[in-house]
Amino acid sequence: QVQLVESGGGSVQAGGSLRLSCAASGSTFSIIAIAWYRQAPGKQREWVAIITNGGLTNYQDSVKGRFTISRDNAKNTVYLQMNNLKPEDTAVYYCKADYPGDPRGTWGQGTQITVSS
C-alpha cells in the first residue's frame, strides 16, 4: 500500500506563492502518476495538475502558467509550486496516486490553502 502526506499549506495574499509537497511512502513502485486536486467550500473536487512516472505534466486551464508540478524521485515527493495565487485558488488541496487499472487510487489527507484579496 501507498501512503501520501501533503504539506505546505497556509494563508497568503493574492499574488503570493506557496509550494505544496506530497510525500509518498510504501509500495511507491506501483504508482504510475500523481495528481493534485482541490476542493473549494461548497464545490466539487476538481483536478488541478498531474505528473506521470515519465515526467509528463498537464494542468487545468485556470492554473496554466501559474502552477508547476514537479517530482523528486529520490525523495518520493511531488511538488506543486503555486505562483500568482488568486482568491479563487482557495481550497483544500489533495494529492492522489494513480495505479494501473485502479480508478480509486490513494488520496492524501489534504492541506488548506487560503488566498486573501
C-alpha positions as CSV (number, residue, x, y, z in Angstrom):
1,Q,0.0,0.0,0.0
2,V,0.9,3.6,-0.5
3,Q,0.6,6.4,1.9
4,L,0.6,10.1,0.9
5,V,1.2,13.1,3.2
6,E,0.7,16.6,1.9
7,S,2.3,19.7,3.5
8,G,3.0,23.3,2.7
9,G,-0.5,24.7,3.0
10,G,-1.2,28.1,4.6
11,S,-2.6,31.6,4.1
12,V,-1.2,34.1,1.6
13,Q,-2.3,37.3,0.0
14,A,-3.3,37.5,-3.7
15,G,-0.3,37.5,-5.9
16,G,1.8,35.4,-3.4
17,S,3.3,32.0,-3.8
18,L,3.2,28.7,-2.0
19,R,4.7,25.3,-2.6
20,L,2.9,22.1,-1.7
21,S,4.6,18.8,-1.1
22,C,3.2,15.3,-1.4
23,A,5.4,12.7,0.1
24,A,4.8,9.1,-0.8
25,S,5.7,6.0,1.2
26,G,5.1,2.3,1.0
27,S,4.7,0.5,-2.3
28,T,5.6,3.5,-4.4
29,F,6.9,1.3,-7.3
30,S,3.2,0.7,-8.2
31,I,2.4,4.4,-8.8
32,I,2.1,5.5,-12.4
33,A,1.2,9.1,-11.8
34,I,0.5,11.6,-9.0
35,A,-2.1,14.3,-9.4
36,W,-3.2,17.3,-7.4
37,Y,-6.9,18.0,-6.8
38,R,-8.6,20.8,-4.9
39,Q,-12.0,21.3,-3.3
40,A,-13.4,24.7,-2.5
41,P,-16.2,25.2,0.0
42,G,-19.5,24.2,-1.5
43,K,-17.9,22.9,-4.7
44,Q,-17.0,19.5,-6.1
45,R,-13.4,18.3,-6.0
46,E,-11.6,19.2,-9.2
47,W,-8.4,18.1,-10.9
48,V,-5.6,20.6,-10.9
49,A,-2.4,19.0,-12.3
50,I,-0.7,15.7,-13.0
51,I,2.8,14.3,-13.4
52,T,3.5,10.8,-14.7
53,N,6.4,8.5,-14.0
54,G,7.8,9.6,-17.3
55,G,7.7,13.2,-16.3
56,L,4.8,14.2,-18.5
57,T,2.7,17.0,-17.0
58,N,-0.7,18.5,-17.6
59,Y,-2.6,21.3,-16.0
60,Q,-6.1,22.6,-15.6
61,D,-6.5,25.7,-17.8
62,S,-7.1,28.0,-14.9
63,V,-3.7,27.3,-13.4
64,K,-1.6,27.1,-16.5
65,G,1.3,29.5,-16.4
66,R,0.9,29.9,-12.6
67,F,1.3,26.4,-11.1
68,T,4.1,24.0,-11.8
69,I,4.1,20.3,-10.8
70,S,7.4,18.5,-10.4
71,R,8.9,15.5,-8.7
72,D,12.0,14.4,-6.8
73,N,12.2,10.7,-7.3
74,A,15.0,10.3,-4.7
75,K,12.6,11.7,-2.1
76,N,9.4,10.1,-3.5
77,T,7.9,13.5,-3.3
78,V,5.8,15.5,-5.8
79,Y,5.6,19.3,-5.5
80,L,3.1,21.9,-6.6
81,Q,4.6,25.3,-7.0
82,M,1.8,27.9,-7.0
83,N,2.6,31.4,-8.1
84,N,0.4,34.5,-8.6
85,L,-2.2,33.0,-6.3
86,K,-5.8,34.3,-6.6
87,P,-8.6,34.2,-4.1
88,E,-10.4,31.6,-6.3
89,D,-7.5,29.2,-5.6
90,T,-8.7,29.0,-2.0
91,A,-9.4,25.3,-1.4
92,V,-8.3,22.2,0.3
93,Y,-5.6,20.6,-1.9
94,Y,-5.2,16.9,-2.1
95,C,-2.7,14.7,-3.9
96,K,-3.7,11.4,-5.4
97,A,-1.6,8.4,-6.5
98,D,-2.8,6.5,-9.6
99,Y,-2.2,2.9,-10.3
100,P,-2.7,0.8,-13.5
101,G,-6.3,-0.4,-13.8
102,D,-7.4,1.1,-10.4
103,P,-9.5,4.3,-10.7
104,R,-9.7,4.7,-6.9
105,G,-6.1,5.5,-6.3
106,T,-4.8,6.6,-3.0
107,W,-5.6,10.1,-1.5
108,G,-3.7,12.2,0.9
109,Q,-5.4,13.9,3.8
110,G,-5.4,17.3,2.2
111,T,-3.9,20.7,3.1
112,Q,-5.7,24.0,3.2
113,I,-4.8,27.0,1.0
114,T,-6.4,30.3,1.7
115,V,-5.7,33.3,-0.6
116,S,-7.0,36.7,0.6
117,S,-7.6,39.6,-1.6
